[in-house]
Every structure is written in structure tokens, then in C-alpha cells.
């Protein structure tokens, strides 16, 4: 009897495993931004707003309506609301990261991580930007590193 139960359980397990594999989900894709070069990082808000960086161009935002606004560009770029001459792209250097402040709803702060030659010194810096609808205010927070919001 025990042998028959084990055989039955093995057969049932095999049948169920096959049905689970057959129920694999399908994945649909949709292009939401096109004609960009070297997208590097993205940060999303609950309403669908997407801030994104292009390594050799700058920071842009895609609004829920689909409109794209170019916010802050590297030195030598055009079409951005503002640019910084010290921000540059070369090899692995460029505008890399973007993070939305956890208190964005009240303080409107974004943080951008980019390569810089500020003061003639090559390095990276974190720039705090206050996004208020027009050209954002910005200030240097620190040089070097990478940032992610965490529980600690």
C-alpha cells in the first residue's frame, strides 16, 4: 500500500510540475522613449513620471502624458533648460545616476550623479536639483560615489 501511495504521489507531482511550467507568463513590451543615446539610469514616481539620464547628453523627464522635457545637460549640449560646462562625457565618464528624494512631494529634490572637471579636477559629483517646473536650481552635494535610497 505504501509503495502504491508513493508511486501515486510521484505521478501527481510530475503532472502538477508540468502544469506549472505550461502556465508560464507572457511578457508584453512597449517603447515609452525612443531616439535616445546611451540611457544610463531611470527613476520613477508613483504617477508614472520617469526621470532618466543619457550618459553623454543629460537629465530628462518623461511625463505621464508622454511629453519629454530636457532638464539639465552636460557642457556643450543644446536643447536643455540648463547646462553645466564642467559636466562632461568621455569613456566611462558622463551623466550616470538619478535618484528622487523620498520627500520629493514636499521638497522637489532630485539627485544627479555625473562626471565633472569642476575647478580643473577630474572626478564625479552628486548634484542636488530642485525641480520646480522651470529650470531647476542646483547645488553640489559631494564628489564621488553612487546613491540609492535604502531602509537604513
Helices and strands as residue ranges (DSSP letters): H 2-22, E 39-44, E 50-54, E 58-62, E 68-74, E 82-84, E 95-100, H 104-107, E 109-116, G 118-120, E 123-130, E 137-143
